[in-house]
């Protein structure tokens, strides 16, 4: 989800709900403790230099169970951060404490925000000697090569 898509979704909501990948909801009394621009400048294992930028916000839960962040208040916080960082067209990354701090992608479905898992990956598989993934094929789709196939009665087996 892009930053501007988050803002658009918030305009039509009366309450905020974030759901973890396991289906559990983030407690309704969460806080948004920070919003920022994260820039990552690095070299991958194949020697390619890369630059990435994401808009990030952190959800945090305290013991103030009466606290509720409204969509309009969240929109105000987002507007302020957007003017500071210029992040309207960036993808969003959400940080939330599970066993340790996890990073999630964000999606919006059925009036709730879904925290989607993120995964590591090699960006230079062609340089690392990682074999390409094998394609699953049906045996019935394979055409036998007459010189290397064994047929009943041919004496090859």
C-alpha positions in Angstrom: 0.0 0.0 0.0 1.2 3.5 -0.9 1.1 6.3 1.6 -1.5 8.2 -0.4 -3.7 5.0 -0.5 -3.6 4.9 3.3 -4.8 8.5 3.5 -7.7 7.7 1.0 -8.8 4.7 3.0 -8.8 6.6 6.3 -11.1 9.3 4.8 -14.0 6.7 4.7 -13.5 5.1 8.2 -15.1 5.7 11.6 -12.6 3.6 13.5 -9.2 2.1 13.0 -8.6 -1.7 13.0 -5.2 -3.4 12.2 -5.2 -7.1 11.9 -2.1 -9.3 12.2 -1.3 -12.1 9.7 -2.6 -14.7 12.2 -6.0 -13.0 12.3 -5.6 -11.3 15.7 -6.4 -7.6 15.9 -3.9 -5.1 17.3 -5.6 -3.9 20.5 -7.8 -0.9 19.8 -5.9 1.3 22.3 -2.7 1.2 20.1 -0.7 4.4 19.5 1.2 5.4 16.4 4.5 6.4 18.0 6.4 7.4 14.9 6.1 8.1 11.2 9.1 8.5 9.1 11.1 8.0 5.9 13.4 5.1 5.9 16.2 5.2 3.3 18.3 2.1 2.6 21.5 2.4 0.5 23.2 -0.9 0.0 25.0 -3.3 -2.3 23.5 -6.7 -2.9 25.6 -10.0 -3.1 25.9 -9.6 -6.9 27.6 -6.2 -6.6 24.6 -4.1 -7.6 24.2 -0.9 -5.6 20.6 -0.2 -4.6 18.6 2.6 -3.0 15.2 2.0 -1.4 12.9 4.3 0.4 9.7 3.5 2.4 7.3 5.4 4.6 7.2 3.8 8.0 5.0 4.0 11.0 5.1 2.2 14.3 2.2 0.8 16.2 2.6 0.5 20.0 0.3 -0.7 22.7 0.5 0.7 26.3 -1.7 0.1 29.3 -4.0 3.1 28.6 -6.9 0.9 27.5 -9.3 3.8 27.0 -7.0 5.4 24.3 -8.4 5.4 20.8 -6.8 7.0 17.7 -9.4 8.2 15.3 -9.0 8.1 11.6 -9.2 11.9 11.4 -6.5 12.3 14.0 -4.3 9.7 12.2 -4.9 11.7 8.9 -3.7 14.8 10.6 -0.5 13.1 11.8 0.0 11.6 8.3 -0.4 15.1 6.7 2.2 16.6 9.0 4.7 13.8 8.2 4.0 14.0 4.5 4.8 17.7 4.4 8.1 17.1 6.3 9.3 14.0 4.3 7.5 14.2 0.9 6.5 10.5 1.1 3.1 10.4 -0.6 4.0 7.9 -3.3 6.1 5.6 -1.2 5.2 2.1 0.0 4.4 1.7 3.6 6.2 -0.4 6.1 4.6 -0.9 9.6 6.5 -1.9 12.7 4.8 -3.7 15.5 6.0 -5.6 18.5 5.2 -9.3 18.4 7.9 -11.6 19.8 10.4 -8.9 18.5 9.9 -5.9 16.3 8.3 -7.2 13.1 8.0 -5.3 9.8 4.9 -5.7 7.8 3.5 -4.5 4.5 0.0 -2.9 4.7 -3.1 -3.8 2.8 -6.7 -2.5 3.2 -9.6 -4.9 2.8 -13.2 -4.9 4.1 -12.7 -1.8 6.1 -9.7 -3.0 8.1 -5.9 -2.7 7.6 -4.1 -6.0 7.2 -0.5 -6.3 8.4 1.0 -8.5 5.7 4.2 -10.5 6.4 7.5 -9.4 4.8 10.1 -11.9 3.6 13.8 -11.8 2.8 15.0 -12.7 -0.6 18.3 -12.8 -2.6 18.3 -10.0 -5.2 21.1 -11.4 -7.2 20.3 -15.1 -7.6 22.0 -15.2 -11.0 25.3 -14.2 -9.2 25.1 -16.5 -6.2 24.9 -19.9 -7.9 21.3 -20.5 -6.7 19.7 -22.9 -9.2 16.5 -21.7 -10.8 13.4 -23.2 -9.2 12.4 -26.4 -10.9 9.1 -26.4 -12.7 6.6 -29.1 -11.8 5.7 -31.0 -15.0 3.1 -33.7 -15.6 4.7 -36.9 -16.8 2.0 -37.2 -19.4 3.2 -33.9 -20.9 6.8 -35.2 -21.5 7.5 -36.6 -24.9 9.8 -39.6 -24.8 13.1 -39.4 -26.7 13.2 -42.6 -28.8 17.0 -42.9 -28.4 16.9 -42.7 -24.5 13.6 -44.3 -23.8 13.0 -47.8 -22.7 10.0 -49.7 -24.0 8.7 -53.1 -23.1 10.4 -55.8 -25.0 13.3 -53.5 -26.2 15.8 -55.3 -23.9 17.0 -52.1 -22.2 15.7 -53.0 -18.8 
